[in-house]
Amino acid sequence: MEIFDDIGYLQHGNAAQKSAYGTLSRYHIMDLLKYYDPLLTGTVPIAVNIESSDLDIICCYHDHDSFAGHITELFNGFKNFELIVKSSAVVANFTVDNFQIEIYGEAKPTRMQHAYRHMLIEHRLLQIHGDDLRTRVICLKKAGYKTEPAFAIALGLTGDPYRALLDLEL
């Protein structure tokens, strides 16, 4: 079992991680999404979040329209709820407590989705390079860079940062 398969690890993390765990648990968000194999991805799980970071939850659906309807039914009562339906994905955004939450669903197993794969690569890179890399990434994020470009710049990777990170996958 991978560390990120269950959000329990957040209870033992930094203040933002503990807060995220509290919010996700209090509102049973992961439980409500369990049919879709949800995974929390992004910056909070790997502790490179900044104040404006959201909670990204990826899901795998088997029926596009059914997923969109179910997500609307589950979360439309939350503040700032917005649903974006694309041909290849469904994205919902809403606010809970102090967090902006984004639920991203596509018809691909969650562990194969780019968000999860990027996060695992970034986590491994942070384990290898330590706090120096974490500090550089956070500084770049505060300067306005998205996470993958921040990692690419901090590591001196060239080309498309999203592809460059995937090229580091084991």
Salt bridges, closest charged atoms under 4 A:
ASP5 OD1 - ARG111 NH2 3.32
ASP31 OD2 - HIS28 ND1 3.91
ASP37 OD2 - ARG111 NH1 2.60
ASP65 OD1 - HIS64 ND1 3.29
ASP97 OD2 - ARG26 NH2 2.81
ASP131 OD1 - ARG134 NE 3.49
ASP132 OD2 - ARG136 NH2 3.21
GLU148 OE2 - HIS118 ND1 3.36
ASP167 OD1 - ARG163 NE 3.19
GLU169 OE1 - ARG117 NH2 2.66
